[in-house]
Structure formats: C-alpha cells, structure tokens
C-alpha cells in the first residue's frame, strides 16, 4: 500500500492508504503503485483515479478533477499539491455544464489575446470537471 495525500488550496481532499493512483503529468499519465521509484513531477489539468485495493473495480475508484500542481513520490508516500481538486461526488453535472457554457461564451466574445487565453483555460478546467461529473452518473 502507498499513502496518498491530495492537497488543494481549500485543504486536504484525500488522505488514506491506497493500492494505486493514476495521475496526469506533463510527461503523460502515470500510475503510482507500492514500491514506485522516487519522483517529482508537474501535474497537469486532468483526472486522478484512486484504487483503494488491488481488487477494486474501475467503477469503484475515487475520481478527482484537478487543475495543475506538483507530484512527489518517496518511500511509498504520494503527495499531490494542486490549485483545485473536485471529487466526482462533489460535482453537480448541470452546474458544471453551465459553467462550461459560460466559459465558451467568454471565449467567443474575447476581445484580446489575454482574454482568449483565460477563457480557454476556464473551458479546459470545466471540461475536466464535466468529464468527472459524468463519471459519477455512469457509476450509478
């Protein structure tokens, strides 16, 4: 088992012993299992999947939408520090869809390069959150 802690600006989002964690990084998606080599990496916007036991089915995993951060693996300890982390259980698919549509409108009406970049970043963030919210629906 590895000890996984997920920190966000809002506080600790997850802190427990787990079997496997899948994390999006700049170098691609990585899986962290017991005995993983030491690592420091950059987390990208995406989905973290947590398998608590080796026998846990895919549809039973804990799921989090994250926005960027850092990853540290050392001595069967995994720490992920991110700006935002939303669990599938905390997301309302309708609200996330509405936020995505608002970001899309901001992008369509952007008047300068900075506004366009900000709107695209918001769209990307909400697209990941929407993906995680829909995973909750499929799980039911």
N, C-alpha and C positions, 0 to 999 in steps of 0.2 A: 504494500500500500504506500501511497505518497500523501503527504499533507498538502492540500491545495487551499490557498487563500486568495480570494479575488477582492481587491480594494478598488473603490471608486472615490470620487470627491465627496460623495454622500456617506461614505463609511464602508464597512466590511459587508460585501454582498454574499460571500460564501466562505466558509471556514470549516473544513472537515477532511477526514481521511477518505481517499478515493482510489480507484483502480487505474483510471485513465482520464486524461484531459486532452481534447483536441483544440488547438489554438491557431488563429490566423496570424501570420507574421509576414514581414517584408520578404522573407525568403520562401514563402509558401506556407501551407498548412502543416503544422507539426503535431505529432502525438507524443504525449509525455506519459510514460509508464514507470513503474518502480525500477530503480537502477539506472535511470536516464543520466547521461553524462552532464556535467555542469554546463550551463548555458546562460548567456544574457542576450536578449534579442528585443526587437521592436514589434509590438503587437499592432496589427492594422484593424481598421473597421471590419467587423465581421461577427461570426458566431462562435462562441465557446461551447463545446459539448462535454459534459461531465458524466462519466460512467462510474458509479459508486462501487460496483462489484464486477468481477470478471464475467458473471453470468447474466448481468442486467441486459435486457433487450434495448435496441436502439430507441424505441418509442418510450422507454422509461428514463432516458437520460435527462439530467438537468441541462437547460439551454439558456444561454445568456447572449444578448446583443451587446457588443462593446464598441466603443469608439477609441481607437488608438491607445497606446501606452507602452509599458515595458514588461518583459517576461524575464524571470530569474528562476533557474533550476539549480539546486545544490543539495546534496545529501538527502534525497527523497523529499525535499521541500520545494514546492512550486508556488511562486508568488507572482501574481499578475496585477499591475497597477494601471488603471485606466481612468480616463476622464468620466465616462459614463458606462454603466452596466445595468441592463434591464433584464430581469428573468422573464421567461415566457409567461409565467403565472401573473406577473405584474402588469402585462401589457393588454390593452383593450384594442382589438384589431380595428374597430371602427375609428377610434380616436387616432390611431397611428396612420390609417389610410387618409384621414382628413389632414393630418399634419404633412403627409407626403404630397397631397394635392396642393396645399398652401405653398410648400417649397417649390413645386413645379411652376406655380403661378409667379412666384418671385423670380424664378429663372427666366420665364418667358418675358417678364417686364423689366429685366435688369437693364440699366442704362449705361453701366460701365463694367470694366473687366473685374474689378473687386467685387461688385455686387453679384456678378455672374458666378465667380468662384465661390462666394459664400452660399449662394443659392444651391449650387451643385453639391457642396459639402453637406448642406442640410438634406438634400434629396438622397444622397448616398447613405447618410445616417438613418433616415427614416425608412429607406429601402431595406436595410438590415433589420431594423426593428419590426417591419412588416413581415419579413421572412420568419422571424422568431415567433411573432404573434400567430402566424398561420400554422406553425408547427404545433402550437398548443391546440388549435382547432382540430388538426388531423389526429392528434393524440387521443382526443375524446372519443 
